[in-house]
């Protein structure tokens, strides 16, 4: 899958899978009954010893993982996080109306943001987050995680997802098992929006959908059809914006799936 696995040999009991870079989701396993902390903060762990951690867009290069084994032994593992350079675009001549929506629109956007934060903060004990994720749709990548635009000299919010450009009506599937925690057809910025809880703080968000099949509370399986791509909300054309979160921390979805080029090549070879 293009992911890198690390097994530390001091106790041969910590296994971490993922990319140690800014924006990455890393899954891990330790002996059942252990406790895990990242930089002094408790990390939720399954009964089998599985857990997930993430490194935000501007994550510090030096981080510390602490594991306390059932025996009481404590092991400290320094983690070196690779920094990334993000694409920055500068745009001028943007009208004030676009730069700052009217008060009614701002109020609506604030309400939407509150809903999405609540959905992302869901904690459940399902372990779908440990699955090998698949792309919810395949195609040309038109936007990448971490990129940012500077409008009239003022930095905008970074882009926290990966965009896949496909026509309106293209079906979107679930990248892993989970439960639908939000399904809204018309949010101000994101248009049709769906959030899936994969367990232990990991969730996927899909934006700009034209049609939503699933509803809140639905249990979904990997590969199940969820919605259709659209151009709803504040966009210039049809595409899927897929986002990955560890609670409120925004991560890069491409860190948990095979490279798109490999997937498209495999699809072509299978035809």
C-alpha positions in Angstrom: 0.0 0.0 0.0 3.0 2.3 0.0 2.9 2.8 3.8 5.9 2.4 6.0 5.9 0.1 9.0 8.2 0.6 11.9 8.8 -2.1 14.6 11.0 -0.9 17.5 13.2 -3.6 18.8 14.0 -2.5 22.4 11.0 -4.5 23.7 9.8 -5.7 20.3 6.3 -4.8 21.5 5.5 -1.5 19.8 4.4 -1.6 16.2 3.6 1.6 14.3 2.3 1.7 10.7 2.1 4.9 8.7 4.1 7.8 7.4 6.0 9.9 10.0 5.3 13.2 8.4 3.2 16.3 9.0 -0.5 15.6 8.3 -0.2 11.8 8.7 -2.4 9.3 10.5 -0.4 6.5 12.1 -2.0 3.3 13.5 -0.3 1.3 16.2 -0.4 -1.9 18.3 1.0 -2.6 21.8 0.3 -5.5 24.2 -3.3 -5.6 25.5 -3.5 -3.8 28.9 -0.9 -1.2 28.1 -1.4 2.5 28.2 -0.2 5.0 25.6 0.5 8.7 25.7 1.6 11.1 22.9 3.5 14.1 24.2 2.0 13.5 27.6 -1.6 13.2 26.5 -3.5 10.0 26.9 -4.3 8.1 23.7 -7.4 5.9 23.6 -6.5 2.2 23.1 -8.6 -0.8 22.2 -8.9 -4.0 24.3 -6.5 -5.6 21.8 -3.9 -2.8 22.2 -4.7 -1.0 18.9 -4.6 2.8 18.7 -4.3 5.8 16.3 -2.3 9.0 16.5 -2.0 11.9 14.2 0.4 14.7 13.3 -1.2 18.1 12.3 -0.2 20.2 9.3 2.4 22.2 11.3 3.4 19.4 13.7 6.6 19.7 15.6 9.5 17.6 14.3 10.2 16.0 17.7 7.4 14.1 19.5 7.4 11.5 22.2 5.4 8.3 22.5 5.1 6.8 25.9 3.9 3.2 26.5 3.4 1.7 30.0 3.2 -2.1 29.7 1.0 -4.3 31.9 4.2 -5.2 33.8 4.6 -1.6 34.8 7.6 -1.1 32.6 7.6 2.3 30.8 9.1 2.7 27.4 9.7 6.1 25.7 10.0 6.3 21.9 11.1 9.6 20.2 9.3 10.1 16.9 10.9 12.3 14.3 8.2 13.9 12.1 9.2 15.0 8.6 8.2 18.6 7.7 6.5 19.3 4.4 6.4 22.2 2.0 2.9 23.3 1.0 1.7 24.9 -2.1 0.9 28.6 -1.6 -1.1 30.6 -4.2 -1.5 34.4 -4.1 -4.8 35.8 -5.5 -5.6 39.5 -5.9 -8.6 41.5 -6.9 -11.1 39.5 -4.9 -14.3 41.5 -4.1 -15.1 42.4 -0.4 -18.4 40.5 -0.8 -16.6 37.2 -1.4 -13.9 38.0 1.2 -16.5 38.6 3.9 -20.0 37.1 3.5 -23.0 39.0 4.8 -24.0 38.6 8.5 -26.8 36.0 7.7 -24.3 33.9 5.7 -21.8 34.1 8.5 -24.3 33.0 11.1 -25.3 30.1 8.9 -21.7 29.1 8.4 -21.0 29.3 12.2 -24.0 27.0 12.8 -22.7 24.5 10.2 -19.2 24.6 11.8 -20.7 23.8 15.2 -22.5 20.7 13.8 -19.4 19.4 12.1 -17.2 19.9 15.1 -19.7 17.9 17.2 -19.8 15.1 14.7 -16.0 15.0 14.5 -15.7 14.8 18.2 -17.6 11.5 18.3 -15.9 8.7 20.2 -16.8 5.1 19.6 -15.1 1.8 20.3 -15.5 0.4 16.8 -12.1 -0.6 15.3 -12.7 0.2 11.6 -9.9 2.8 11.8 -7.4 -0.1 11.7 -8.6 -1.2 8.2 -6.7 -0.6 5.1 -8.6 2.4 3.7 -9.6 2.6 0.0 -10.2 5.7 -2.1 -13.9 6.8 -1.9 -13.6 7.7 -5.6 -10.8 7.6 -8.1 -9.8 10.1 -10.7 -7.6 13.2 -11.2 -6.4 14.8 -8.0 -7.2 18.5 -8.3 -6.4 19.8 -4.8 -4.0 18.6 -2.1 -3.8 18.7 1.7 -2.0 21.7 3.2 -2.2 24.0 0.2 -3.2 27.6 0.9 -4.3 30.7 -0.9 -3.5 34.3 0.1 -6.4 36.6 -0.9 -5.6 40.2 -1.4 -2.6 39.7 0.9 -4.6 38.0 3.6 -3.9 34.2 4.2 -7.0 32.0 3.8 -7.5 28.8 5.7 -5.3 25.9 4.5 -7.0 23.2 2.5 -7.4 20.2 4.7 -8.5 17.6 2.3 -7.7 15.9 -1.0 -9.9 16.9 -4.0 -10.8 14.4 -6.7 -12.3 15.9 -9.8 -15.1 13.9 -11.3 -18.5 14.8 -12.9 -21.6 15.5 -10.9 -23.4 12.2 -10.2 -20.2 10.1 -9.8 -20.8 7.7 -6.9 -18.8 8.0 -3.7 -18.2 4.9 -1.5 -17.1 4.5 2.1 -13.3 4.2 2.5 -13.7 2.0 5.6 -16.4 0.6 7.8 -18.2 3.1 10.1 -21.3 4.9 11.3 -22.8 8.0 9.8 -22.6 10.9 12.3 -23.6 13.8 9.9 -25.6 13.9 6.7 -26.5 17.4 5.6 -27.6 18.3 2.0 -26.9 22.0 2.1 -24.2 23.6 4.2 -23.0 27.1 3.4 -19.4 26.4 2.5 -19.3 22.6 2.1 -22.7 22.0 0.4 -23.8 18.4 0.7 -21.8 17.0 3.6 -21.3 13.5 5.2 -19.2 12.5 8.1 -18.4 8.8 9.0 -17.0 7.7 12.4 -14.5 5.0 12.0 -13.8 4.6 15.7 -11.4 5.9 18.3 -11.6 9.5 17.1 -10.9 8.8 13.4 -13.5 10.1 10.9 -13.9 10.9 7.3 -15.7 13.9 5.8 -17.0 14.3 2.3 -17.9 17.7 0.9 -19.8 19.3 -2.0 -22.1 16.3 -2.6 -25.1 16.6 -5.0 -27.0 13.6 -3.5 -26.7 11.7 -0.2 -27.9 8.1 0.2 -27.1 7.5 3.8 -28.6 9.0 7.0 -27.3 9.7 10.5 -27.0 6.4 12.4 -26.5 4.2 9.4 -23.9 1.5 9.8 -21.8 1.4 6.6 -19.3 -1.1 5.2 -16.2 -0.3 3.2 -17.0 0.1 -0.4 -20.7 0.9 0.3 -22.2 3.6 -1.9 -22.9 6.7 0.2 -23.5 9.7 -2.1 -22.8 11.4 -5.4 -20.2 14.0 -6.3 -21.5 17.6 -6.9 -20.6 21.2 -7.0 -22.6 22.3 -4.0 -21.5 24.9 -1.5 -18.6 27.3 -2.3 -16.9 25.7 -5.2 -16.1 26.4 -8.9 -16.7 22.9 -10.2 -17.8 19.3 -9.4 -15.4 17.3 -7.3 -15.1 15.3 -4.0 -13.3 16.9 -1.1 -12.3 14.0 1.2 -11.0 14.9 4.6 -9.6 12.8 7.4 -9.6 13.7 11.1 -8.4 12.5 14.4 -11.0 14.1 16.6 -10.5 17.8 15.6 -7.0 17.4 14.1 -7.1 17.6 10.4 -5.0 15.0 8.6 -4.1 14.1 5.0 -6.2 11.2 3.6 -3.5 10.2 1.2 -1.4 8.9 4.1 -3.8 6.0 4.5 -4.5 4.9 0.9 -2.3 3.7 -2.0 -1.1 6.3 -4.4 -3.8 7.4 -6.9 -1.5 6.6 -9.8 -1.1 3.0 -8.7 -4.9 2.6 -8.2 -5.7 4.0 -11.7 -3.0 1.9 -13.3 -4.4 -1.2 -11.6 -7.9 -0.3 -12.8 -6.7 0.2 -16.4 -4.8 -3.2 -16.3 -8.0 -4.9 -15.1 -10.1 -3.6 -18.0 
